[in-house]
Amino acid sequence: MSLDQLTYRAKRRLLGRPLTSESVGEEKLGNRTALGVLASDCISSSAYGSEQMLRALVPVVGTAAFTMIMPVTGAILLVLLLLTLCYSDVVTLYTRAGGSYVVARENFGPNVAQVAAVALLVDYVVTVAVQVSAGTNALISLAHLAGGGWTGLDHLQLPFSVVAIVLLAYGNLRGVREAGRMFALPAYLFIAAMGLVFIVAAVRALAGGLPRADLTAPGVVPLGTPGSGWLYGASLFIVLRSFANGGSSLTGLEAISNGISAFREPQGRNARHTLIAMSCVLAVLVLGVSTLAHVTHAVPYTDGTPTVIAQEARLVFGSGPVGTIGLVFVQLATALILFTGANTPFTGFPFLASFVAQDRFLPRMLTRRGHRLAFSNGIVTLAALALALLLVTGATVERLVALYAIGVFTAFTMAGAGLTAYHLRRREPLRRLKITANALAAIVSAAVVLIFAVTKFSEGAWLVVVVFPLGVWVLIRINRQYRHEAAALERLPRGADRPRTRRHQVLVLVETLDLATLKALRYAHELRPDSVRAVHFDVDETRARRLSGLWASTSATSIELELVACPDRRLRQAMRTLAERTTQDGDTSLTVLVTRRLYANALGKLLHRGTGEKMARTLEHLPHVAVTILPFDASHAIKALRSGHLPDID
């Protein structure tokens, strides 16, 4: 069995039977299903957004952080309102998947659109890492609180996160579709779980108050001491840092515009209704979690567990059996939606990469569908980058958030700016209102990017600041290469496929006399050249003399073997010199035939090193010279001989 057959059999076993191209099709989603499927990434951000605000405030202002979190949350919700208005416009005008990339390309041109492309691609990578890490945190927090403070799983944060990404990548390579209705369930479970927390909290607050978290418990983030200065001693820098952290609550808002093609007709209206519903749900969740933190003083822990949302569930439900059941429900629902949110980029990243590749800004290999009709190259690339990010950051949500919002808010900026340019060129109803809303969305998003870059620069944001311009440059450089190739083709004269030389010579590289060499010689004669030459480079005089004698004594060959002296054993240089000498008159073209012997076992591969192929690589850039590799299944020929049959060299 050949290596290709073994590879295909393993792929079929791991990924399932291959799907034909006719199987490509999209299940159109109703609004309720679409809300669950496409909103997981966005809604799940509420599980860690408020906690990240507190992480910036608590070490500086202490308990005053639980008061300051409310105005910071209010500012985040105002940004959410602007972005909702902006993206409502996006899904109304652009019903092709691609979101801000399509908006930027249509309004600013393909080169500027690569800023949005890099922003979204970076955002997808970081989203996978953040969502998986936060989901693992939720499970570890459950073990910590339900197990009476047991922390035996803390050191497994990174391994669990790595396994989760590998499983998500594997599932998507098998063709797990984001449009599957099963992916809508976690979002509604999480909404129900948090709704239950809010209702019970309201009832308990009206009945006599909620308990507060122990701010002196081992492992909590150290509390700062508020002074008598402005804003309880907090500087503008700390407030902006908290605001930037809270911006992570809005990531995923672009998911509906990126997946608009999954909606039923009329796609624009249905997507807009779903987007508004998603934003309302997100607003309630973020406000609810921040309010509970304000009331209960749930505080972040240094190692990330238990999470703020887990503490709130424990404080609201209590520590009894019923309370434990409620905690388990909330934490499992939280982990489930976070992992589901991590799955969203495995659809978005490959599709966006394929769009960018179709525009010739990424390698064309990203446009190809794999064994199960998924964009396999994109999925593998995303998984590899997310795993690398996890290893660098140790799967710590706080460190990952430093990389998070810059990408998505840059995409928000491009969408708002693109729509502002769109409406400026048109006369339409509510034109001024649309221009104002989109311009404000662009300005505020750009401000968030700037705030994030400054306040989180030393915590890792510098990496994104460096990657962005480098990524845009790489994409434009790839496009330039493709354009140069296309321009070269257009400049060719009519009839450029006709031969430019009068003579054609075929040269067969001979390492030894065997079936593979005979196949090459037969193929050389079938090309009908002016002459065929069999050449062996003499680096071992005894071996060359023996080969020459064997060649002369056999009746299987009809041409003489030429021995080319190579006393310094520089085979590649000797091959290049021979090719240049053969074609130096300008009227002779040369085809070099190199045999590739295929073996099913390692011994055969060891016995034949493939020297001819290495020599042939030196000829790739010579004019009038072509190299052809001829594969020969040596294992099959040997098996035929052993069974008493003549081997077939065709």
HUJO-V247246 format. One line per field, one symbol per residue. ss: DSSP state (h for helix, s for strand, l for the rest). phi: phi as a letter, one per 20 degrees, with the letter a starting at -180 (. if undefined). A space follows every 10 residues. Layout:
ss->???
phi->???
//
This chain:
ss->llhhhhhhhh hhhhhlllll hhhlllllsl hhhhhhhhlh hhhhhhhlhh hhhhhhhhhh hhhhhhhhhh hhhhhhhhhh hhhhhhhhhh hhhllllllh hhhhhhhhlh hhhhhhhhhh hhhhhhhhhh hhhhhhhhhh hhhhhhllll lllhhhhhhh hhhhhhhhhh hhhlllllll lhhhhhhhhh hhhhhhhhhh hhhhhhhlll llllllllls lllllllllh hhhllhhhhh hhhhhhhhhh llllhhhhlh hhslllhhhh hhhhhhhhhh hhhhhhhhhh hhhhhhllll sllllllhhh hhhhhhhlll hhhhhhhhhh hhhhhhhhhh hhhhhhhhhh hhhhhhhhll lllhhhhlll lllllhhhhh hhhhhhhhhh hhhlllhhhh hhhhhhhhhh hhhhhhhhhh hhhhllllll hhhhhhhhhh hhhhhhhhhh hhhhhlhhhl hhhhhhhhhh hhhhhhhhhh hhhhhhhhhh llllllllll llsssssssl llllhhhhhh hhhhhhllll ssssssssll hhhhhhhhhh hhhlllllll ssssslllll hhhhhhhhhh hhhllllsss ssssssssll lhhhhhhlll hhhhhhhhhl llllssssss ssshhhhhhh hhllllllll
phi->.fffffffff ffffdnffde ffefadfedf fffffffeeg fffffffcff fffffeegfd dmffffefff fffgfffffg fffffffffg ffecedgqlf ffgfffdcnf ffffffffgf ffffffggff ffffffgfff ffffefemnf cfdgfegfgf ffffffffff ffffnfefff fffefgffff ffffffgfff ffffffeqod fdfefdffnf fgefdfeeef llneegffff fffffffffe fnfeffffdf feefffffff ffffffffff ffffffffff ffffeelfdf dgencfffff ffffffendf gfffffffff ffffffffff fffgffefff ffffffffem dcgfgfeeee gdmeffffff ffffffffff ffemleffff ffeefgffff fgffffffff ffffecdbfl gfffffffff ffffffffgf fffffdgfep fgfffffgff ffffffffff ffffffffff efffmfeffd decccdddfd ebebffffff ffffffflef bccdcceedc ffffffffff ffeeefddce eeddfbfeme ffffffffff ffdffndcdc dddcededce dffffffcem fgffffffef defmccdced fbefffffff ffendffeef
//
